[in-house]
Amino acid sequence: MATFFISYTGADLAWAEWIAWQLEDAGHEAIIQAWDFRPGMNFVLEMDVAMKADHTIAVLSPSYIEAVFTRPEWANAFAEDATGRQRKLIPVLVYAVDLAGIFKSIIYVDLVGKDESAARDELLAGIAQGRAKPSEPVLFPGKTSHPSFPGGSPTLGRVADISPAEAFDKARLLIQDRGRGQGPALRVAIVPASSGRLVRPTIFDDEALSGRLVQEALFQARILDQEAASPAHREPGIIEVCQPRASFRVNDSGEIVVTLAATARGNLAIIEEDLLVGLKSVLDFGYRALEILEAGVSVPGVAIAARVEGAEYTGWMTRAEHQASPNRTTIPGFGRKPGAVDLGRLHSLDELSGSRGEIARELVALLRREVHG
């Protein structure tokens, strides 16, 4: 059996511990800072021992790629085996990320989007020695005389549809005015036109899933501030992350609410182009979150609703207007609270991804009408 040093960032601790547990459960030895670097030990000496392990597993995520302190850990393994013949460095991908540099050229173990059983099988197969030749005879790829298994990943299966009207009612309700007076905010709700949970409670309540959502929000959709703390608050069936200027809330039915500050710091006006950028980012996050939540489940479409909360005391300007008169703000609908808007039609997940620019522009046009009255 082999010894594995687990190289990871604090943001991916849950993944690192899961990987270490699976390795030791399979009879290997894992060295992980969270378990093996104890108070009173010399950190440098322990790290020197750890990096002499048979293999180094790099837990790849956006935070790992951007981290500086992890580089000596994987660089040491790479330097000892630059050709990869001894597999000293084994990357394990836990979040979708565009790989560059050295990691782009190394074959990795891919755990993204897999349930726990499939992820464990993939991990253990990936670190196994020798070829990956199947232990059973390979099936003939031509026509077979028996039907194939129709199932997919072990989720809750097909969920019941609800009417578009019900979906839009839900979406508008989720972004109703909170009346908290926290400044102008863009609030967007994305609601599947389906009823019931998309994910089993055991999977949704697992820390790994909330970690994936936070990673997507921070590094892919970028709706959260990477410089601000972003702890995930979890309740049964709900995951929520709140920052001073951004937040998201996701439940196990796939209902998503994102709130972003509608004005830049120190600016009294909503800049239309900035609002458009924010909406695109929210739709990107909605698509990524639903890709995580609805794996194996057929969601017929989503309803999208948006509103600008607090716009009754805020100006609305294009960037050109603001640049021409940066100190001038006109409040078009003073004292009148703008309501929620929607496009009145469901969108598929493919549209949410490929056509989010068009969807965002249509929503901005409706929000402008609502604010101007």
BALOBA-1460 file (C-alpha; in Angstrom, 3 decimals):
// residues 373
<rec num="1" residu="m" x="0.000" y="0.000" z="0.000"/>
<rec num="2" residu="a" x="1.127" y="3.559" z="-0.739"/>
<rec num="3" residu="t" x="1.517" y="6.798" z="1.225"/>
<rec num="4" residu="f" x="-0.313" y="9.895" z="-0.039"/>
<rec num="5" residu="f" x="0.297" y="13.500" z="1.009"/>
<rec num="6" residu="i" x="-2.905" y="15.554" z="0.542"/>
<rec num="7" residu="s" x="-2.153" y="19.091" z="-0.678"/>
<rec num="8" residu="y" x="-5.142" y="21.439" z="-0.380"/>
<rec num="9" residu="t" x="-6.337" y="24.909" z="0.618"/>
<rec num="10" residu="g" x="-8.510" y="25.663" z="3.649"/>
<rec num="11" residu="a" x="-11.494" y="26.297" z="1.368"/>
<rec num="12" residu="d" x="-11.346" y="22.653" z="0.264"/>
<rec num="13" residu="l" x="-10.823" y="21.055" z="3.680"/>
<rec num="14" residu="a" x="-14.025" y="18.994" z="3.386"/>
<rec num="15" residu="w" x="-12.826" y="17.466" z="0.112"/>
<rec num="16" residu="a" x="-9.318" y="16.855" z="1.461"/>
<rec num="17" residu="e" x="-10.641" y="15.029" z="4.515"/>
<rec num="18" residu="w" x="-13.042" y="12.972" z="2.410"/>
<rec num="19" residu="i" x="-10.218" y="11.945" z="0.074"/>
<rec num="20" residu="a" x="-7.923" y="11.081" z="3.000"/>
<rec num="21" residu="w" x="-10.645" y="8.983" z="4.633"/>
<rec num="22" residu="q" x="-11.338" y="7.028" z="1.433"/>
<rec num="23" residu="l" x="-7.630" y="6.314" z="0.944"/>
<rec num="24" residu="e" x="-7.128" y="5.061" z="4.491"/>
<rec num="25" residu="d" x="-10.353" y="3.080" z="4.357"/>
<rec num="26" residu="a" x="-8.875" y="1.318" z="1.304"/>
<rec num="27" residu="g" x="-5.708" y="0.458" z="3.261"/>
<rec num="28" residu="h" x="-3.418" y="3.285" z="2.166"/>
<rec num="29" residu="e" x="-1.753" y="5.875" z="4.418"/>
<rec num="30" residu="a" x="-2.769" y="9.512" z="4.078"/>
<rec num="31" residu="i" x="-0.885" y="12.524" z="5.427"/>
<rec num="32" residu="i" x="-3.142" y="15.533" z="5.840"/>
<rec num="33" residu="q" x="-2.362" y="18.697" z="7.741"/>
<rec num="34" residu="a" x="-5.739" y="18.801" z="9.498"/>
<rec num="35" residu="w" x="-5.117" y="15.396" z="11.118"/>
<rec num="36" residu="d" x="-1.350" y="14.996" z="11.313"/>
<rec num="37" residu="f" x="0.119" y="18.420" z="12.119"/>
<rec num="38" residu="r" x="-0.570" y="18.638" z="15.841"/>
<rec num="39" residu="p" x="0.170" y="21.401" z="18.382"/>
<rec num="40" residu="g" x="3.782" y="21.280" z="19.538"/>
<rec num="41" residu="m" x="5.094" y="19.779" z="16.302"/>
<rec num="42" residu="n" x="7.566" y="21.598" z="14.070"/>
<rec num="43" residu="f" x="5.585" y="22.563" z="10.966"/>
<rec num="44" residu="v" x="8.603" y="22.747" z="8.637"/>
<rec num="45" residu="l" x="9.929" y="19.324" z="9.697"/>
<rec num="46" residu="e" x="6.487" y="17.728" z="9.378"/>
<rec num="47" residu="m" x="6.036" y="19.237" z="5.921"/>
<rec num="48" residu="d" x="9.452" y="17.865" z="4.933"/>
<rec num="49" residu="v" x="8.327" y="14.374" z="5.969"/>
<rec num="50" residu="a" x="4.959" y="14.771" z="4.229"/>
<rec num="51" residu="m" x="6.525" y="15.746" z="0.903"/>
<rec num="52" residu="k" x="8.550" y="12.512" z="0.934"/>
<rec num="53" residu="a" x="5.338" y="10.495" z="0.574"/>
<rec num="54" residu="d" x="5.016" y="8.093" z="-2.352"/>
<rec num="55" residu="h" x="2.481" y="10.383" z="-4.010"/>
<rec num="56" residu="t" x="1.164" y="13.919" z="-3.583"/>
<rec num="57" residu="i" x="-2.527" y="14.474" z="-4.264"/>
<rec num="58" residu="a" x="-3.322" y="18.046" z="-5.336"/>
<rec num="59" residu="v" x="-6.978" y="18.845" z="-4.555"/>
<rec num="60" residu="l" x="-7.715" y="21.046" z="-7.562"/>
<rec num="61" residu="s" x="-10.216" y="23.884" z="-7.276"/>
<rec num="62" residu="p" x="-10.218" y="27.562" z="-8.242"/>
<rec num="63" residu="s" x="-8.869" y="28.486" z="-4.788"/>
<rec num="64" residu="y" x="-6.063" y="25.908" z="-5.094"/>
<rec num="65" residu="i" x="-5.032" y="27.179" z="-8.526"/>
<rec num="66" residu="e" x="-4.848" y="30.762" z="-7.235"/>
<rec num="67" residu="a" x="-3.121" y="29.895" z="-3.932"/>
<rec num="68" residu="v" x="0.572" y="30.680" z="-3.528"/>
<rec num="69" residu="f" x="1.438" y="28.625" z="-0.426"/>
<rec num="70" residu="t" x="0.472" y="25.292" z="-2.029"/>
<rec num="71" residu="r" x="2.880" y="25.675" z="-4.946"/>
<rec num="72" residu="p" x="5.970" y="24.290" z="-3.173"/>
<rec num="73" residu="e" x="3.935" y="21.208" z="-2.222"/>
<rec num="74" residu="w" x="3.033" y="20.164" z="-5.761"/>
<rec num="75" residu="a" x="6.194" y="21.631" z="-7.315"/>
<rec num="76" residu="n" x="8.329" y="19.315" z="-5.165"/>
<rec num="77" residu="a" x="6.437" y="16.236" z="-6.398"/>
<rec num="78" residu="f" x="6.617" y="17.419" z="-9.991"/>
<rec num="79" residu="a" x="10.365" y="18.099" z="-9.765"/>
<rec num="80" residu="e" x="10.995" y="14.542" z="-8.555"/>
<rec num="81" residu="d" x="9.000" y="13.029" z="-11.411"/>
<rec num="82" residu="a" x="8.737" y="15.533" z="-14.266"/>
<rec num="83" residu="t" x="7.838" y="12.820" z="-16.791"/>
<rec num="84" residu="g" x="5.001" y="11.484" z="-14.625"/>
<rec num="85" residu="r" x="6.127" y="7.868" z="-14.957"/>
<rec num="86" residu="q" x="6.115" y="7.359" z="-11.181"/>
<rec num="87" residu="r" x="2.917" y="9.415" z="-10.738"/>
<rec num="88" residu="k" x="4.414" y="11.360" z="-7.851"/>
<rec num="89" residu="l" x="1.866" y="14.151" z="-8.465"/>
<rec num="90" residu="i" x="-1.775" y="13.061" z="-8.871"/>
<rec num="91" residu="p" x="-4.239" y="15.952" z="-9.379"/>
<rec num="92" residu="v" x="-7.804" y="15.340" z="-8.189"/>
<rec num="93" residu="l" x="-10.323" y="17.782" z="-9.673"/>
<rec num="94" residu="v" x="-13.151" y="18.590" z="-7.232"/>
<rec num="95" residu="y" x="-14.535" y="21.774" z="-8.837"/>
<rec num="96" residu="a" x="-14.782" y="22.805" z="-12.479"/>
<rec num="97" residu="v" x="-11.840" y="25.062" z="-13.283"/>
<rec num="98" residu="d" x="-9.887" y="25.996" z="-16.391"/>
<rec num="99" residu="l" x="-6.498" y="24.355" z="-15.938"/>
<rec num="100" residu="a" x="-3.366" y="26.047" z="-17.201"/>
<rec num="101" residu="g" x="0.382" y="25.577" z="-16.962"/>
<rec num="102" residu="i" x="1.648" y="22.302" z="-15.544"/>
<rec num="103" residu="f" x="-1.789" y="21.040" z="-14.481"/>
<rec num="104" residu="k" x="-3.065" y="21.318" z="-18.049"/>
<rec num="105" residu="s" x="-0.629" y="18.600" z="-19.120"/>
<rec num="106" residu="i" x="-1.184" y="16.110" z="-16.269"/>
<rec num="107" residu="i" x="-4.017" y="13.579" z="-16.397"/>
<rec num="108" residu="y" x="-6.263" y="14.140" z="-13.390"/>
<rec num="109" residu="v" x="-8.879" y="12.232" z="-11.403"/>
<rec num="110" residu="d" x="-12.231" y="13.915" z="-12.112"/>
<rec num="111" residu="l" x="-14.745" y="13.963" z="-9.227"/>
<rec num="112" residu="v" x="-16.801" y="16.925" z="-10.477"/>
<rec num="113" residu="g" x="-20.546" y="16.252" z="-10.509"/>
<rec num="114" residu="k" x="-20.310" y="12.658" z="-9.248"/>
<rec num="115" residu="d" x="-22.255" y="11.235" z="-6.320"/>
<rec num="116" residu="e" x="-20.262" y="9.828" z="-3.399"/>
<rec num="117" residu="s" x="-20.183" y="6.206" z="-4.549"/>
<rec num="118" residu="a" x="-19.068" y="7.091" z="-8.072"/>
<rec num="119" residu="a" x="-16.520" y="9.588" z="-6.728"/>
<rec num="120" residu="r" x="-14.989" y="6.967" z="-4.428"/>
<rec num="121" residu="d" x="-14.723" y="4.471" z="-7.271"/>
<rec num="122" residu="e" x="-13.143" y="7.113" z="-9.507"/>
<rec num="123" residu="l" x="-10.646" y="8.131" z="-6.810"/>
<rec num="124" residu="l" x="-9.518" y="4.598" z="-5.989"/>
<rec num="125" residu="a" x="-9.313" y="3.658" z="-9.669"/>
<rec num="126" residu="g" x="-7.282" y="6.785" z="-10.322"/>
<rec num="127" residu="i" x="-4.638" y="6.084" z="-7.669"/>
<rec num="128" residu="a" x="-4.421" y="2.335" z="-8.399"/>
<rec num="129" residu="q" x="-1.138" y="1.049" z="-9.809"/>
<rec num="130" residu="g" x="-0.802" y="-0.457" z="-13.257"/>
<rec num="131" residu="r" x="-3.072" y="-0.276" z="-16.274"/>
<rec num="132" residu="a" x="-6.785" y="0.471" z="-16.149"/>
<rec num="133" residu="k" x="-7.701" y="-2.693" z="-18.041"/>
<rec num="134" residu="p" x="-11.216" y="-3.900" z="-17.030"/>
<rec num="135" residu="s" x="-11.365" y="-7.022" z="-14.888"/>
<rec num="136" residu="e" x="-14.440" y="-8.263" z="-16.797"/>
<rec num="137" residu="p" x="-14.693" y="-9.042" z="-20.516"/>
<rec num="138" residu="v" x="-15.446" y="-5.950" z="-22.588"/>
<rec num="139" residu="l" x="-18.955" y="-5.978" z="-24.108"/>
<rec num="140" residu="f" x="-19.341" y="-6.128" z="-27.865"/>
<rec num="141" residu="p" x="-20.052" y="-2.534" z="-29.026"/>
<rec num="142" residu="g" x="-22.426" y="-3.545" z="-31.813"/>
<rec num="143" residu="k" x="-26.113" y="-4.393" z="-31.524"/>
<rec num="144" residu="t" x="-27.122" y="-6.273" z="-28.406"/>
<rec num="145" residu="s" x="-30.051" y="-8.619" z="-27.958"/>
<rec num="146" residu="h" x="-31.085" y="-7.177" z="-24.598"/>
<rec num="147" residu="p" x="-32.283" y="-3.706" z="-23.579"/>
<rec num="148" residu="s" x="-29.883" y="-1.404" z="-21.766"/>
<rec num="149" residu="f" x="-30.471" y="-0.203" z="-18.228"/>
<rec num="150" residu="p" x="-32.554" y="3.002" z="-18.489"/>
<rec num="151" residu="g" x="-31.474" y="4.515" z="-15.206"/>
<rec num="152" residu="g" x="-28.978" y="7.296" z="-14.565"/>
<rec num="153" residu="s" x="-27.321" y="8.698" z="-11.510"/>
<rec num="154" residu="p" x="-29.054" y="7.832" z="-8.197"/>
<rec num="155" residu="t" x="-31.101" y="10.995" z="-7.692"/>
<rec num="156" residu="l" x="-34.766" y="11.493" z="-6.989"/>
<rec num="157" residu="g" x="-35.701" y="10.889" z="-10.635"/>
<rec num="158" residu="r" x="-38.278" y="12.797" z="-12.616"/>
<rec num="159" residu="v" x="-39.919" y="15.598" z="-10.665"/>
<rec num="160" residu="a" x="-43.504" y="16.695" z="-11.165"/>
<rec num="161" residu="d" x="-44.094" y="19.781" z="-13.296"/>
<rec num="162" residu="i" x="-45.965" y="22.846" z="-12.109"/>
<rec num="163" residu="s" x="-47.566" y="25.467" z="-14.332"/>
<rec num="164" residu="p" x="-45.517" y="28.472" z="-15.513"/>
<rec num="165" residu="a" x="-47.913" y="30.751" z="-13.636"/>
<rec num="166" residu="e" x="-47.168" y="28.946" z="-10.362"/>
<rec num="167" residu="a" x="-43.434" y="29.147" z="-11.024"/>
<rec num="168" residu="f" x="-43.587" y="32.897" z="-11.683"/>
<rec num="169" residu="d" x="-45.740" y="33.457" z="-8.589"/>
<rec num="170" residu="k" x="-43.080" y="31.663" z="-6.544"/>
<rec num="171" residu="a" x="-40.290" y="33.700" z="-8.120"/>
<rec num="172" residu="r" x="-42.026" y="37.027" z="-7.457"/>
<rec num="173" residu="l" x="-42.817" y="36.009" z="-3.892"/>
<rec num="174" residu="l" x="-39.176" y="35.142" z="-3.192"/>
<rec num="175" residu="i" x="-38.010" y="38.668" z="-4.091"/>
<rec num="176" residu="q" x="-40.786" y="40.682" z="-2.526"/>
<rec num="177" residu="d" x="-39.742" y="43.900" z="-0.790"/>
<rec num="178" residu="r" x="-38.050" y="43.139" z="2.544"/>
<rec num="179" residu="g" x="-38.203" y="46.779" z="3.652"/>
<rec num="180" residu="r" x="-34.883" y="46.587" z="5.503"/>
<rec num="181" residu="g" x="-33.511" y="49.864" z="4.185"/>
<rec num="182" residu="q" x="-30.078" y="48.447" z="3.337"/>
<rec num="183" residu="g" x="-29.643" y="50.444" z="0.162"/>
<rec num="184" residu="p" x="-30.556" y="49.744" z="-3.455"/>
<rec num="185" residu="a" x="-30.251" y="46.058" z="-4.296"/>
<rec num="186" residu="l" x="-30.799" y="43.888" z="-7.341"/>
<rec num="187" residu="r" x="-32.774" y="40.798" z="-6.336"/>
<rec num="188" residu="v" x="-33.244" y="37.896" z="-8.731"/>
<rec num="189" residu="a" x="-35.147" y="34.639" z="-8.253"/>
<rec num="190" residu="i" x="-34.733" y="31.555" z="-10.436"/>
<rec num="191" residu="v" x="-37.415" y="28.914" z="-9.831"/>
<rec num="192" residu="p" x="-37.713" y="25.531" z="-11.576"/>
<rec num="193" residu="a" x="-41.159" y="24.759" z="-12.968"/>
<rec num="194" residu="s" x="-41.203" y="21.573" z="-10.926"/>
<rec num="195" residu="s" x="-42.222" y="20.447" z="-7.480"/>
<rec num="196" residu="g" x="-40.297" y="18.381" z="-4.986"/>
<rec num="197" residu="r" x="-36.633" y="18.065" z="-4.125"/>
<rec num="198" residu="l" x="-33.995" y="17.835" z="-6.829"/>
<rec num="199" residu="v" x="-31.391" y="16.366" z="-4.470"/>
<rec num="200" residu="r" x="-31.584" y="13.772" z="-1.725"/>
<rec num="201" residu="p" x="-31.363" y="15.353" z="1.757"/>
<rec num="202" residu="t" x="-28.211" y="13.387" z="2.617"/>
<rec num="203" residu="i" x="-26.429" y="14.868" z="-0.395"/>
<rec num="204" residu="f" x="-27.832" y="18.406" z="-0.089"/>
<rec num="205" residu="d" x="-26.960" y="18.654" z="3.612"/>
<rec num="206" residu="d" x="-23.394" y="17.494" z="3.015"/>
<rec num="207" residu="e" x="-20.777" y="20.209" z="3.452"/>
<rec num="208" residu="a" x="-19.208" y="19.320" z="0.113"/>
<rec num="209" residu="l" x="-22.262" y="20.532" z="-1.837"/>
<rec num="210" residu="s" x="-22.369" y="23.914" z="-0.117"/>
<rec num="211" residu="g" x="-18.638" y="24.185" z="-0.742"/>
<rec num="212" residu="r" x="-19.181" y="23.634" z="-4.466"/>
<rec num="213" residu="l" x="-21.861" y="26.331" z="-4.595"/>
<rec num="214" residu="v" x="-19.593" y="28.807" z="-2.808"/>
<rec num="215" residu="q" x="-16.743" y="28.014" z="-5.203"/>
<rec num="216" residu="e" x="-18.997" y="28.601" z="-8.196"/>
<rec num="217" residu="a" x="-20.234" y="31.888" z="-6.723"/>
<rec num="218" residu="l" x="-16.710" y="33.116" z="-5.917"/>
<rec num="219" residu="f" x="-14.629" y="32.034" z="-8.861"/>
<rec num="220" residu="q" x="-16.898" y="31.196" z="-11.806"/>
<rec num="221" residu="a" x="-20.017" y="33.381" z="-11.731"/>
<rec num="222" residu="r" x="-18.226" y="35.859" z="-9.425"/>
<rec num="223" residu="i" x="-21.345" y="37.097" z="-7.687"/>
<rec num="224" residu="l" x="-19.507" y="37.087" z="-4.346"/>
<rec num="225" residu="d" x="-16.553" y="39.226" z="-3.325"/>
<rec num="226" residu="q" x="-13.406" y="37.094" z="-3.160"/>
<rec num="227" residu="e" x="-11.921" y="39.472" z="-0.589"/>
<rec num="228" residu="a" x="-14.854" y="39.147" z="1.836"/>
<rec num="229" residu="a" x="-15.645" y="36.233" z="4.137"/>
<rec num="230" residu="s" x="-18.152" y="33.816" z="2.636"/>
<rec num="231" residu="p" x="-19.164" y="31.193" z="5.216"/>
<rec num="232" residu="a" x="-22.110" y="29.033" z="4.216"/>
<rec num="233" residu="h" x="-25.034" y="28.968" z="6.637"/>
<rec num="234" residu="r" x="-26.939" y="25.698" z="6.349"/>
<rec num="235" residu="e" x="-30.419" y="24.810" z="7.528"/>
<rec num="236" residu="p" x="-32.379" y="21.682" z="6.573"/>
<rec num="237" residu="g" x="-32.901" y="22.022" z="2.833"/>
<rec num="238" residu="i" x="-31.358" y="25.521" z="2.620"/>
<rec num="239" residu="i" x="-27.873" y="26.857" z="1.908"/>
<rec num="240" residu="e" x="-27.258" y="30.576" z="2.332"/>
<rec num="241" residu="v" x="-24.187" y="32.787" z="2.042"/>
<rec num="242" residu="c" x="-24.340" y="36.461" z="3.055"/>
<rec num="243" residu="q" x="-21.764" y="39.179" z="2.453"/>
<rec num="244" residu="p" x="-22.222" y="42.925" z="2.986"/>
<rec num="245" residu="r" x="-22.872" y="43.551" z="-0.723"/>
<rec num="246" residu="a" x="-23.952" y="40.159" z="-2.028"/>
<rec num="247" residu="s" x="-25.793" y="37.025" z="-0.961"/>
<rec num="248" residu="f" x="-27.360" y="33.888" z="-2.342"/>
<rec num="249" residu="r" x="-29.881" y="31.401" z="-1.024"/>
<rec num="250" residu="v" x="-30.475" y="27.971" z="-2.552"/>
<rec num="251" residu="n" x="-32.903" y="25.280" z="-1.451"/>
<rec num="252" residu="d" x="-33.122" y="21.594" z="-2.316"/>
<rec num="253" residu="s" x="-36.024" y="22.252" z="-4.708"/>
<rec num="254" residu="g" x="-33.667" y="24.313" z="-6.870"/>
<rec num="255" residu="e" x="-35.127" y="27.701" z="-5.951"/>
<rec num="256" residu="i" x="-32.354" y="30.301" z="-6.089"/>
<rec num="257" residu="v" x="-32.380" y="33.896" z="-4.845"/>
<rec num="258" residu="v" x="-29.405" y="36.189" z="-5.399"/>
<rec num="259" residu="t" x="-29.084" y="39.709" z="-4.027"/>
<rec num="260" residu="l" x="-26.423" y="42.141" z="-5.243"/>
<rec num="261" residu="a" x="-25.801" y="45.788" z="-4.398"/>
<rec num="262" residu="a" x="-27.385" y="47.826" z="-7.207"/>
<rec num="263" residu="t" x="-25.049" y="50.806" z="-6.899"/>
<rec num="264" residu="a" x="-21.288" y="51.121" z="-6.682"/>
<rec num="265" residu="r" x="-19.808" y="52.327" z="-3.385"/>
<rec num="266" residu="g" x="-20.308" y="56.072" z="-3.036"/>
<rec num="267" residu="n" x="-22.604" y="56.278" z="-6.062"/>
<rec num="268" residu="l" x="-26.154" y="57.542" z="-5.681"/>
<rec num="269" residu="a" x="-27.341" y="56.246" z="-9.035"/>
<rec num="270" residu="i" x="-27.922" y="52.823" z="-10.524"/>
<rec num="271" residu="i" x="-25.763" y="52.523" z="-13.633"/>
<rec num="272" residu="e" x="-27.716" y="50.570" z="-16.232"/>
<rec num="273" residu="e" x="-24.705" y="48.806" z="-17.736"/>
<rec num="274" residu="d" x="-23.514" y="47.701" z="-14.275"/>
<rec num="275" residu="l" x="-26.959" y="46.289" z="-13.577"/>
<rec num="276" residu="l" x="-26.736" y="44.321" z="-16.836"/>
<rec num="277" residu="v" x="-23.366" y="42.848" z="-15.819"/>
<rec num="278" residu="g" x="-24.797" y="41.889" z="-12.434"/>
<rec num="279" residu="l" x="-27.792" y="40.169" z="-14.011"/>
<rec num="280" residu="k" x="-25.568" y="38.154" z="-16.359"/>
<rec num="281" residu="s" x="-23.503" y="36.985" z="-13.393"/>
<rec num="282" residu="v" x="-26.631" y="35.977" z="-11.474"/>
<rec num="283" residu="l" x="-27.962" y="33.981" z="-14.418"/>
<rec num="284" residu="d" x="-24.558" y="32.320" z="-14.797"/>
<rec num="285" residu="f" x="-24.638" y="31.310" z="-11.133"/>
<rec num="286" residu="g" x="-28.209" y="30.052" z="-11.502"/>
<rec num="287" residu="y" x="-27.187" y="27.821" z="-14.387"/>
<rec num="288" residu="r" x="-24.125" y="26.491" z="-12.538"/>
<rec num="289" residu="a" x="-26.075" y="25.886" z="-9.322"/>
<rec num="290" residu="l" x="-28.845" y="24.004" z="-11.127"/>
<rec num="291" residu="e" x="-26.250" y="21.929" z="-13.008"/>
<rec num="292" residu="i" x="-25.031" y="20.811" z="-9.582"/>
<rec num="293" residu="l" x="-28.493" y="20.298" z="-8.082"/>
<rec num="294" residu="e" x="-30.443" y="18.739" z="-10.948"/>
<rec num="295" residu="a" x="-27.970" y="16.076" z="-12.117"/>
<rec num="296" residu="g" x="-30.076" y="13.215" z="-13.438"/>
<rec num="297" residu="v" x="-33.351" y="15.058" z="-12.875"/>
<rec num="298" residu="s" x="-35.332" y="16.547" z="-15.741"/>
<rec num="299" residu="v" x="-36.270" y="20.161" z="-14.992"/>
<rec num="300" residu="p" x="-38.710" y="21.375" z="-17.671"/>
<rec num="301" residu="g" x="-37.673" y="25.019" z="-17.403"/>
<rec num="302" residu="v" x="-37.153" y="27.888" z="-14.987"/>
<rec num="303" residu="a" x="-39.023" y="31.085" z="-14.204"/>
<rec num="304" residu="i" x="-36.895" y="34.198" z="-13.672"/>
<rec num="305" residu="a" x="-38.062" y="37.307" z="-11.843"/>
<rec num="306" residu="a" x="-36.092" y="40.422" z="-10.873"/>
<rec num="307" residu="r" x="-36.611" y="43.650" z="-8.994"/>
<rec num="308" residu="v" x="-34.577" y="46.618" z="-7.846"/>
<rec num="309" residu="e" x="-35.240" y="47.067" z="-4.173"/>
<rec num="310" residu="g" x="-34.834" y="50.594" z="-2.818"/>
<rec num="311" residu="a" x="-34.952" y="52.201" z="-6.284"/>
<rec num="312" residu="e" x="-37.677" y="54.630" z="-5.153"/>
<rec num="313" residu="y" x="-34.965" y="56.883" z="-3.689"/>
<rec num="314" residu="t" x="-32.233" y="56.191" z="-6.230"/>
<rec num="315" residu="g" x="-31.345" y="57.585" z="-9.619"/>
<rec num="316" residu="w" x="-31.109" y="55.529" z="-12.805"/>
<rec num="317" residu="m" x="-28.497" y="56.499" z="-15.407"/>
<rec num="318" residu="t" x="-26.592" y="55.055" z="-18.302"/>
<rec num="319" residu="r" x="-22.809" y="55.067" z="-17.991"/>
<rec num="320" residu="a" x="-22.570" y="57.832" z="-20.602"/>
<rec num="321" residu="e" x="-25.033" y="60.001" z="-18.648"/>
<rec num="322" residu="h" x="-23.124" y="59.420" z="-15.431"/>
<rec num="323" residu="q" x="-19.780" y="60.265" z="-17.018"/>
<rec num="324" residu="a" x="-21.240" y="63.449" z="-18.478"/>
<rec num="325" residu="s" x="-22.736" y="64.551" z="-15.119"/>
<rec num="326" residu="p" x="-21.191" y="62.454" z="-12.287"/>
<rec num="327" residu="n" x="-22.600" y="64.679" z="-9.529"/>
<rec num="328" residu="r" x="-26.114" y="64.921" z="-10.916"/>
<rec num="329" residu="t" x="-28.766" y="62.353" z="-10.039"/>
<rec num="330" residu="t" x="-32.401" y="62.378" z="-11.103"/>
<rec num="331" residu="i" x="-34.792" y="60.092" z="-9.260"/>
<rec num="332" residu="p" x="-37.421" y="59.239" z="-11.888"/>
<rec num="333" residu="g" x="-40.018" y="57.626" z="-9.630"/>
<rec num="334" residu="f" x="-39.390" y="59.231" z="-6.246"/>
<rec num="335" residu="g" x="-41.320" y="57.493" z="-3.467"/>
<rec num="336" residu="r" x="-42.927" y="54.895" z="-5.754"/>
<rec num="337" residu="k" x="-41.686" y="51.361" z="-5.118"/>
<rec num="338" residu="p" x="-40.915" y="49.525" z="-8.353"/>
<rec num="339" residu="g" x="-42.291" y="45.994" z="-8.467"/>
<rec num="340" residu="a" x="-40.873" y="42.733" z="-9.727"/>
<rec num="341" residu="v" x="-40.614" y="41.983" z="-13.435"/>
<rec num="342" residu="d" x="-40.441" y="38.766" z="-15.426"/>
<rec num="343" residu="l" x="-40.358" y="37.817" z="-19.096"/>
<rec num="344" residu="g" x="-43.516" y="35.708" z="-18.862"/>
<rec num="345" residu="r" x="-41.962" y="32.585" z="-20.348"/>
<rec num="346" residu="l" x="-39.909" y="29.708" z="-18.992"/>
<rec num="347" residu="h" x="-36.292" y="29.234" z="-20.008"/>
<rec num="348" residu="s" x="-34.406" y="25.964" z="-20.369"/>
<rec num="349" residu="l" x="-31.064" y="25.447" z="-18.674"/>
<rec num="350" residu="d" x="-29.392" y="25.689" z="-22.074"/>
<rec num="351" residu="e" x="-30.954" y="29.141" z="-22.571"/>
<rec num="352" residu="l" x="-29.899" y="30.155" z="-19.074"/>
<rec num="353" residu="s" x="-26.329" y="29.419" z="-20.130"/>
<rec num="354" residu="g" x="-26.116" y="30.281" z="-23.822"/>
<rec num="355" residu="s" x="-28.636" y="33.136" z="-23.994"/>
<rec num="356" residu="r" x="-28.138" y="34.786" z="-20.613"/>
<rec num="357" residu="g" x="-26.943" y="38.025" z="-22.241"/>
<rec num="358" residu="e" x="-30.203" y="38.375" z="-24.154"/>
<rec num="359" residu="i" x="-32.283" y="37.404" z="-21.114"/>
<rec num="360" residu="a" x="-30.420" y="39.946" z="-18.963"/>
<rec num="361" residu="r" x="-30.944" y="42.741" z="-21.512"/>
<rec num="362" residu="e" x="-34.684" y="42.062" z="-21.658"/>
<rec num="363" residu="l" x="-34.922" y="42.091" z="-17.864"/>
<rec num="364" residu="v" x="-32.973" y="45.374" z="-17.644"/>
<rec num="365" residu="a" x="-35.372" y="46.951" z="-20.150"/>
<rec num="366" residu="l" x="-38.338" y="45.890" z="-18.003"/>
<rec num="367" residu="l" x="-36.648" y="47.084" z="-14.808"/>
<rec num="368" residu="r" x="-35.988" y="50.465" z="-16.436"/>
<rec num="369" residu="r" x="-39.681" y="50.790" z="-17.298"/>
<rec num="370" residu="e" x="-40.636" y="49.819" z="-13.752"/>
<rec num="371" residu="v" x="-38.281" y="52.369" z="-12.193"/>
<rec num="372" residu="h" x="-39.242" y="55.185" z="-14.575"/>
<rec num="373" residu="g" x="-42.949" y="54.417" z="-14.283"/>
